[in-house]
Amino acid sequence: MNEQAARRTIASYETYQEAERAVDHLADRGFPVERVAIVGQDVRLVEQVTGRMGLGWAALHGAASGAMPGALIGWIFGLLNWLDPVVSGLLLALYGLVFGALVGALLGLLAHAAQRGRRDFASVSFMQPSRYDVVADDAVAEHAVQLLAQLPSGSSAARRSSRPRSGPTIT
């Protein structure tokens, strides 16, 4: 793909699945989809609160975070045993899992205590665009618009760019 190529929006959709469906439609018609991109517009950060975070939950989250790396490191060290690497690997992986869980729980408790009650909740953050534009290189944009005009309407019908951007917009 040429990074310098001028591009223009050929359609806009409310959901990523609709934009993906449009690009799939282009691919099915033999369109050079390597000249197309899906661009999330008006991105916002959403932090979804998943629950309260007390000392018990902080220790549990820390233990879960430490257990897997501990098991992996123990397993790798166990494989270095020349006499019986399988048994050594499994045994040291078990020791590493326990040690990693204990260290993780301790670090989780310390991190939660360091917050001093300012953040007594757990959350997950993600980026969420308000719409998804399908853009194409100028040289092939008209052809893409023609092909997208043939796209069977799904959950929402295509609208011309003169209308509001509340659904897919083909320009």
C-alpha positions as CSV (number, residue, x, y, z in Angstrom):
1,M,0.0,0.0,0.0
2,N,1.3,3.5,-0.8
3,E,1.2,5.6,2.4
4,Q,1.3,8.8,0.3
5,A,-1.9,8.0,-1.7
6,A,-4.8,10.4,-1.3
7,R,-7.8,8.7,0.2
8,R,-11.4,9.6,0.5
9,T,-14.3,8.3,2.6
10,I,-16.5,6.0,0.5
11,A,-19.0,5.0,3.3
12,S,-19.6,5.5,7.0
13,Y,-21.1,3.0,9.4
14,E,-22.3,3.1,13.0
15,T,-20.7,-0.3,13.9
16,Y,-17.5,-2.1,13.0
17,Q,-19.4,-5.1,11.8
18,E,-21.2,-3.0,9.2
19,A,-17.9,-1.6,7.9
20,E,-16.4,-5.1,7.9
21,R,-19.3,-6.3,5.9
22,A,-18.9,-3.6,3.3
23,V,-15.2,-4.4,2.9
24,D,-16.0,-8.1,2.6
25,H,-18.5,-7.2,-0.1
26,L,-15.8,-5.4,-2.0
27,A,-13.5,-8.4,-1.6
28,D,-16.1,-10.8,-2.9
29,R,-16.5,-8.6,-6.0
30,G,-12.7,-8.8,-6.8
31,F,-12.0,-5.2,-5.6
32,P,-8.4,-4.5,-4.6
33,V,-9.1,-4.3,-0.9
34,E,-5.5,-3.6,0.0
35,R,-6.3,0.0,-1.2
36,V,-9.1,0.3,1.5
37,A,-9.0,1.0,5.2
38,I,-11.5,1.1,8.1
39,V,-11.0,4.1,10.2
40,G,-12.6,4.7,13.6
41,Q,-13.7,8.3,14.0
42,D,-14.3,10.4,17.1
43,V,-12.7,8.0,19.4
44,R,-13.4,8.2,23.1
45,L,-12.0,6.4,26.1
46,V,-14.6,4.4,28.0
47,E,-13.8,3.0,31.5
48,Q,-16.3,0.4,32.5
49,V,-16.4,-0.2,36.2
50,T,-16.5,-4.0,36.9
51,G,-17.0,-3.9,40.7
52,R,-15.7,-3.0,44.1
53,M,-12.0,-3.5,45.0
54,G,-11.4,-4.4,48.6
55,L,-8.3,-6.0,50.1
56,G,-9.5,-9.5,49.3
57,W,-10.2,-8.7,45.6
58,A,-6.8,-6.9,45.4
59,A,-5.0,-9.9,46.7
60,L,-6.9,-12.3,44.4
61,H,-6.2,-10.1,41.3
62,G,-2.6,-9.9,42.3
63,A,-2.4,-13.7,42.8
64,A,-3.9,-14.3,39.4
65,S,-1.5,-11.9,37.8
66,G,1.6,-13.5,39.5
67,A,0.7,-17.1,39.2
68,M,1.1,-17.5,35.4
69,P,4.5,-15.8,35.1
70,G,5.7,-17.7,38.1
71,A,4.6,-21.0,36.6
72,L,6.2,-20.1,33.3
73,I,9.6,-19.2,34.8
74,G,9.6,-22.3,37.0
75,W,8.9,-24.5,34.0
76,I,11.7,-22.9,32.0
77,F,14.1,-23.4,34.8
78,G,12.9,-27.0,35.2
79,L,13.7,-27.7,31.5
80,L,17.3,-26.9,32.2
81,N,17.6,-30.1,34.3
82,W,19.6,-32.6,32.2
83,L,18.5,-35.7,34.0
84,D,14.7,-35.5,34.0
85,P,13.5,-32.2,32.4
86,V,9.8,-33.2,32.3
87,V,9.4,-34.0,36.0
88,S,11.7,-31.1,37.0
89,G,9.8,-28.7,34.7
90,L,6.4,-29.7,36.0
91,L,7.5,-29.6,39.7
92,L,9.3,-26.2,39.3
93,A,6.3,-24.9,37.4
94,L,4.1,-25.8,40.3
95,Y,6.5,-24.2,42.8
96,G,6.7,-21.1,40.5
97,L,2.9,-21.0,40.3
98,V,2.6,-21.0,44.1
99,F,5.4,-18.5,44.6
100,G,4.2,-16.2,41.9
101,A,0.7,-16.2,43.3
102,L,2.0,-15.4,46.8
103,V,4.2,-12.6,45.5
104,G,1.4,-11.3,43.2
105,A,-1.1,-11.3,46.1
106,L,1.4,-9.4,48.3
107,L,2.0,-6.8,45.6
108,G,-1.7,-6.5,44.9
109,L,-2.3,-5.8,48.6
110,L,0.5,-3.2,48.7
111,A,-0.7,-1.5,45.5
112,H,-4.2,-1.3,46.8
113,A,-3.1,0.0,50.2
114,A,-0.9,2.6,48.5
115,Q,-4.1,4.0,46.9
116,R,-5.5,4.9,50.4
117,G,-9.1,4.5,49.4
118,R,-8.9,6.8,46.3
119,R,-9.7,3.9,43.9
120,D,-11.8,1.3,45.6
121,F,-13.1,-0.2,42.3
122,A,-11.9,-2.3,39.4
123,S,-12.4,-1.3,35.8
124,V,-11.6,-2.1,32.2
125,S,-10.7,0.6,29.7
126,F,-11.3,0.5,26.0
127,M,-11.5,2.9,23.0
128,Q,-14.8,3.4,21.3
129,P,-15.3,5.2,18.0
130,S,-18.6,6.9,17.3
131,R,-18.5,5.7,13.6
132,Y,-16.3,3.8,11.2
133,D,-15.4,5.3,7.8
134,V,-14.4,3.0,5.0
135,V,-11.8,4.9,3.0
136,A,-10.2,4.1,-0.4
137,D,-7.4,5.5,-2.6
138,D,-8.8,8.2,-4.8
139,A,-7.9,6.2,-7.9
140,V,-10.3,3.4,-7.0
141,A,-12.8,5.2,-4.8
142,E,-15.5,5.6,-7.5
143,H,-15.4,1.9,-8.4
144,A,-15.8,1.1,-4.6
145,V,-18.8,3.4,-4.3
146,Q,-20.4,1.7,-7.3
147,L,-19.8,-1.7,-5.7
148,L,-21.1,-0.6,-2.3
149,A,-24.3,0.6,-3.9
150,Q,-25.0,-3.0,-4.8
151,L,-24.5,-4.1,-1.2
152,P,-27.8,-5.7,0.0
153,S,-29.2,-3.7,2.9
154,G,-28.7,-5.4,6.3
155,S,-29.7,-4.1,9.7
156,S,-29.7,-0.5,8.4
157,A,-30.1,0.9,4.9
158,A,-27.4,3.0,3.1
159,R,-27.9,6.7,3.1
160,R,-26.5,9.5,0.9
161,S,-23.9,11.9,2.4
162,S,-26.5,14.7,2.4
163,R,-28.4,12.9,5.2
164,P,-27.3,12.8,8.9
165,R,-24.5,10.3,9.8
166,S,-26.8,8.1,11.9
167,G,-26.3,5.0,9.8
168,P,-24.1,3.9,7.0
169,T,-23.4,6.7,4.6
170,I,-22.2,6.2,1.1
171,T,-20.6,9.2,-0.4
